[in-house]
């Protein structure tokens, strides 16, 4: 055999060995890749199965959700309304303060506890907070927010029961505080449009009364005081229009019907001005509507108790579902 042929034979042998090694390396890589893909597919199937179990999908006793959708969305829906109502009331209160320029001049605030706008802001913020915890807690299945929602309702229920019991025991003290508060409303009648509107509504639309004990209480207001005639007040020795009895078939309300009605030469009668005070009128109203007030309070308390029970049941369902996952 010639050297040339021997060299060619050696080259062929080396090429064959290299090809065989490359084939083995390729087969090994392919096997590793297939093994890796198989593991990835198993991992994806396991993750998908785990997610389906969390969502309650896939059948079987372990996949059945412990959380009641009916209860969850009942709490959510009712609290969405409560939440938006609280937000609206709060916005109206802030708007009322803005119209009175309270934020620019805080000295305008007099006896803030009796300011209707301030009361609306407080009530609106409370309703907004309770509605938010119930709404978001139910939607997101958050046990902390649901616990806060139940606690808020329990505290509110306890305060209502305490107020009712103390109001029944200390009736005379409540009457004294109500009379003092309404007298403050009379004094600042022209200084605060919110109080003016509230007094007019109580006297004209709700109770049909005038003053705390009668028309003479309006002498405490500087505009209606009889001595104001010396400075040219047209309302001196008069009462607001809301003290006047409504005239049948009256299209436009006479805003001057209360002028001069407390002057000695002007004898007002029951036919044109209310003589009963608002304190006595309120007592008579509560006596006439005692059953309706009690039924309303019972219904409100029952609704709050249902809210507490529903929130606690939903929390228990969530904890049961989490226990199944782990």
C-alpha positions as CSV (number, residue, x, y, z in Angstrom):
1,X,0.0,0.0,0.0
2,X,1.3,3.4,-1.0
3,X,1.8,6.2,1.6
4,X,-0.8,8.3,-0.2
5,X,-3.5,5.7,0.2
6,X,-2.6,5.1,3.9
7,X,-3.0,8.9,4.5
8,X,-6.4,8.9,2.9
9,X,-7.5,5.9,4.9
10,X,-6.4,7.6,8.1
11,X,-8.3,10.8,7.2
12,X,-11.5,8.8,6.5
13,X,-11.2,7.0,9.8
14,X,-10.8,10.3,11.6
15,X,-13.8,11.8,9.8
16,X,-15.9,8.8,10.7
17,X,-14.9,9.0,14.3
18,X,-15.7,12.7,14.4
19,X,-19.1,12.1,12.8
20,X,-19.9,9.4,15.3
21,X,-18.9,11.6,18.2
22,X,-21.0,14.5,16.8
23,X,-23.9,12.2,16.4
24,X,-23.6,11.0,19.9
25,X,-23.3,14.6,21.3
26,X,-26.4,15.6,19.2
27,X,-28.4,12.6,20.4
28,X,-27.4,13.4,24.0
29,X,-28.4,17.1,23.6
30,X,-31.7,16.1,22.0
31,X,-32.3,13.7,24.9
32,X,-31.5,16.4,27.5
33,X,-33.7,18.9,25.6
34,X,-36.6,16.4,25.5
35,X,-36.2,15.7,29.2
36,X,-36.1,19.4,30.0
37,X,-39.3,20.0,27.9
38,X,-41.0,17.1,29.5
39,X,-40.2,18.5,33.0
40,X,-41.4,22.0,31.9
41,X,-44.7,20.5,30.6
42,X,-45.2,18.7,33.9
43,X,-44.4,21.9,35.8
44,X,-46.9,23.9,33.7
45,X,-49.6,21.2,34.2
46,X,-48.9,21.2,37.9
47,X,-49.1,25.0,38.1
48,X,-52.3,25.0,36.0
49,X,-53.8,22.4,38.3
50,X,-52.8,24.4,41.4
51,X,-54.4,27.5,39.9
52,X,-57.5,25.6,39.0
53,X,-57.8,24.3,42.5
54,X,-57.5,27.9,43.9
55,X,-60.3,29.0,41.5
56,X,-62.5,26.0,42.3
57,X,-62.2,24.6,38.7
58,X,-61.6,21.0,37.6
59,X,-64.2,18.9,39.4
60,X,-63.7,16.8,42.4
61,X,-64.4,17.5,46.1
62,X,-61.1,19.4,46.5
63,X,-61.9,21.8,43.7
64,X,-65.3,22.9,45.0
65,X,-65.1,26.5,46.3
66,X,-66.1,27.0,49.9
67,X,-66.9,30.7,49.2
68,X,-70.5,31.5,48.6
69,X,-70.8,33.8,45.5
70,X,-74.3,34.8,46.5
71,X,-73.1,36.0,50.0
72,X,-70.0,37.6,48.6
73,X,-71.8,39.7,45.9
74,X,-74.7,40.5,48.3
75,X,-72.3,42.2,50.7
76,X,-70.5,43.8,47.8
77,X,-73.6,45.2,46.1
78,X,-75.2,46.6,49.2
79,X,-72.0,48.3,50.3
80,X,-71.4,49.8,46.9
81,X,-74.7,51.8,47.4
82,X,-73.7,52.7,51.0
83,X,-70.3,53.7,49.9
84,X,-71.5,56.0,47.1
85,X,-74.2,57.5,49.3
86,X,-71.6,58.3,51.9
87,X,-69.4,59.9,49.3
88,X,-72.3,62.0,48.0
89,X,-73.3,63.2,51.5
90,X,-69.7,64.1,52.3
91,X,-69.3,66.0,49.0
92,X,-72.5,68.0,49.7
93,X,-71.2,68.9,53.1
94,X,-67.9,70.1,51.8
95,X,-69.7,72.0,49.0
96,X,-71.9,73.8,51.7
97,X,-68.8,74.8,53.6
98,X,-67.2,76.1,50.4
99,X,-70.3,78.2,49.6
100,X,-70.1,79.7,53.0
101,X,-66.3,80.3,52.6
102,X,-65.5,78.5,55.8
103,X,-62.2,77.2,54.5
104,X,-61.1,80.8,53.8
105,X,-62.2,82.1,57.1
106,X,-62.5,79.6,60.0
107,X,-64.0,82.2,62.3
108,X,-67.3,81.7,60.4
109,X,-67.6,78.4,62.3
110,X,-69.9,79.0,65.3
111,X,-71.0,76.1,67.5
112,X,-69.6,73.5,65.0
113,X,-71.5,70.6,66.6
114,X,-74.8,72.1,65.4
115,X,-73.5,73.0,61.9
116,X,-75.6,70.9,59.4
117,X,-72.7,70.9,56.9
118,X,-70.3,69.6,59.5
119,X,-72.7,66.9,60.6
120,X,-73.1,65.9,56.9
121,X,-69.4,65.7,56.5
122,X,-69.0,63.5,59.6
123,X,-71.9,61.2,58.6
124,X,-70.7,61.0,55.0
125,X,-67.1,60.1,56.0
126,X,-68.4,57.4,58.4
127,X,-70.7,55.9,55.8
128,X,-67.9,56.1,53.2
129,X,-65.5,54.2,55.5
130,X,-68.0,51.5,56.4
131,X,-69.1,51.0,52.8
132,X,-65.4,50.9,51.6
133,X,-64.4,48.2,54.0
134,X,-67.4,46.1,53.2
135,X,-67.3,46.6,49.5
136,X,-63.6,46.0,48.9
137,X,-63.3,43.4,51.6
138,X,-66.0,41.3,49.9
139,X,-64.8,41.8,46.4
140,X,-61.1,41.0,47.1
141,X,-62.0,38.4,49.8
142,X,-59.8,40.3,52.3
143,X,-60.4,39.0,55.8
144,X,-58.9,42.0,57.5
145,X,-61.2,44.5,55.7
146,X,-64.2,42.2,56.4
147,X,-63.2,42.1,60.1
148,X,-63.0,45.9,60.2
149,X,-66.4,46.1,58.5
150,X,-68.0,43.9,61.1
151,X,-66.3,45.8,63.9
152,X,-67.5,49.2,62.5
153,X,-71.1,47.8,62.4
154,X,-70.9,46.4,65.9
155,X,-69.6,49.7,67.3
156,X,-72.3,51.7,65.5
157,X,-75.0,49.3,66.8
158,X,-73.7,49.5,70.3
159,X,-73.7,53.4,70.1
160,X,-77.3,53.4,68.8
161,X,-78.5,51.1,71.6
162,X,-76.7,53.1,74.2
163,X,-78.2,56.4,72.8
164,X,-81.7,54.9,72.8
165,X,-81.4,53.7,76.4
166,X,-79.8,56.9,77.7
167,X,-82.4,59.0,75.8
168,X,-85.2,57.1,77.5
169,X,-83.7,57.4,80.9
170,X,-82.6,61.1,80.7
171,X,-85.6,62.4,78.7
172,X,-85.6,65.8,80.6
173,X,-81.9,66.3,79.9
174,X,-82.4,65.6,76.2
175,X,-85.3,68.1,76.1
176,X,-83.1,70.7,77.7
177,X,-80.3,70.1,75.2
178,X,-82.7,70.2,72.3
179,X,-84.2,73.5,73.5
180,X,-80.7,75.0,73.9
181,X,-79.7,73.9,70.4
182,X,-82.8,75.2,68.7
183,X,-82.4,78.5,70.5
184,X,-78.9,78.7,69.1
185,X,-80.4,78.1,65.6
186,X,-82.8,81.0,66.2
187,X,-80.0,83.4,67.3
188,X,-77.9,82.6,64.2
189,X,-80.8,82.3,61.8
190,X,-79.7,85.0,59.4
191,X,-76.0,84.3,59.8
192,X,-75.9,80.8,58.5
193,X,-78.0,79.8,55.5
194,X,-77.8,76.1,56.4
195,X,-79.3,76.6,59.8
196,X,-81.9,79.0,58.3
197,X,-83.0,76.3,55.8
198,X,-83.1,73.7,58.6
199,X,-85.2,75.9,60.9
200,X,-87.6,76.7,58.1
201,X,-88.0,73.0,57.2
202,X,-88.6,72.1,60.9
203,X,-91.2,74.9,61.4
204,X,-92.9,74.7,58.1
205,X,-92.6,71.3,56.6
206,X,-92.1,68.9,59.5
207,X,-93.7,70.0,62.8
208,X,-95.7,73.1,62.0
209,X,-94.5,75.2,64.9
210,X,-92.8,78.5,65.7
211,X,-89.8,79.1,68.0
212,X,-88.9,76.8,70.9
213,X,-91.9,77.6,73.1
214,X,-93.7,80.0,70.8
215,X,-93.4,83.0,68.5
216,X,-92.0,85.1,71.3
217,X,-88.7,83.2,71.1
218,X,-87.8,85.0,67.9
219,X,-87.1,88.1,70.0
220,X,-83.7,86.5,70.7
221,X,-82.7,87.2,67.1
222,X,-81.3,90.7,66.4
223,X,-83.2,91.0,63.2
224,X,-86.6,90.0,64.7
225,X,-86.1,91.7,68.0
226,X,-88.6,94.5,68.5
227,X,-85.8,97.0,69.4
228,X,-84.4,96.5,65.8
229,X,-87.2,98.8,64.5
230,X,-85.1,101.7,65.7
231,X,-82.4,100.8,63.2
232,X,-84.8,100.2,60.4
233,X,-85.2,96.4,60.4
234,X,-88.4,95.6,58.6
235,X,-88.5,92.2,60.3
236,X,-88.6,93.8,63.8
237,X,-91.3,92.3,66.0
238,X,-92.0,89.6,63.4
239,X,-91.3,86.0,62.7
240,X,-89.9,84.1,59.7
241,X,-92.3,83.1,56.9
242,X,-92.0,79.4,58.1
243,X,-94.0,80.3,61.2
244,X,-97.0,81.2,59.0
245,X,-99.7,78.7,58.3
246,X,-100.0,77.7,54.7
247,X,-102.8,79.4,52.7
248,X,-104.9,77.1,50.7
249,X,-104.4,77.3,46.9
250,X,-101.4,79.7,47.4
251,X,-99.3,79.5,44.3
252,X,-96.4,81.7,45.4
253,X,-95.4,81.7,49.1
254,X,-95.7,85.0,50.8
255,X,-92.3,85.6,52.4
256,X,-93.6,88.7,54.3
257,X,-96.5,87.0,56.1
258,X,-94.6,87.1,59.4
259,X,-94.0,90.9,59.5
260,X,-95.2,92.8,62.6
261,X,-97.1,89.8,64.0
262,X,-95.7,90.3,67.5
263,X,-96.5,94.0,67.8
264,X,-99.1,94.9,70.4
265,X,-101.5,96.4,67.9
266,X,-101.3,93.3,65.8
267,X,-103.1,90.4,67.3
268,X,-101.9,87.2,65.6
269,X,-104.3,84.3,65.7
270,X,-104.1,80.6,65.1
271,X,-105.4,81.2,61.6
272,X,-102.2,82.8,60.3
273,X,-99.3,82.0,62.6
274,X,-98.4,78.8,64.5
275,X,-98.6,79.4,68.3
276,X,-97.2,76.1,69.4
277,X,-93.5,75.8,70.1
278,X,-91.3,73.3,68.3
279,X,-90.3,71.5,71.5
280,X,-93.9,70.6,72.4
281,X,-94.7,69.9,68.7
282,X,-91.7,67.5,68.6
283,X,-93.0,65.7,71.7
284,X,-96.4,65.3,70.2
285,X,-95.0,64.0,67.0
286,X,-92.9,61.3,68.7
287,X,-96.0,60.3,70.7
288,X,-98.0,59.9,67.5
289,X,-95.3,58.1,65.6
290,X,-93.7,56.1,68.5
291,X,-94.5,52.8,66.9
292,X,-93.1,53.8,63.5
293,X,-89.9,55.1,65.1
294,X,-89.5,51.9,67.1
295,X,-90.1,49.7,64.0
296,X,-87.5,51.8,62.0
297,X,-84.9,51.5,64.8
298,X,-85.5,47.7,65.0
299,X,-85.3,47.3,61.3
300,X,-82.0,49.3,61.2
301,X,-80.6,47.2,64.1
302,X,-81.6,44.0,62.4
303,X,-79.9,45.1,59.1
304,X,-76.7,45.9,61.0
305,X,-76.8,42.5,62.8
306,X,-77.3,40.8,59.4
307,X,-74.3,42.7,58.0
308,X,-72.1,41.5,60.9
309,X,-73.3,37.9,60.5
310,X,-72.8,37.9,56.7
311,X,-69.3,39.4,57.1
312,X,-68.3,36.8,59.6
313,X,-69.7,33.9,57.5
314,X,-67.8,35.1,54.5
315,X,-64.6,35.3,56.5
316,X,-65.2,31.7,57.7
317,X,-65.7,30.6,54.1
318,X,-62.4,32.3,53.0
319,X,-60.5,30.6,55.8
320,X,-62.0,27.3,54.9
321,X,-61.0,27.7,51.3
322,X,-57.4,28.7,52.3
323,X,-57.2,25.6,54.5
324,X,-58.0,23.4,51.4
325,X,-55.3,25.0,49.4
326,X,-52.6,24.2,51.9
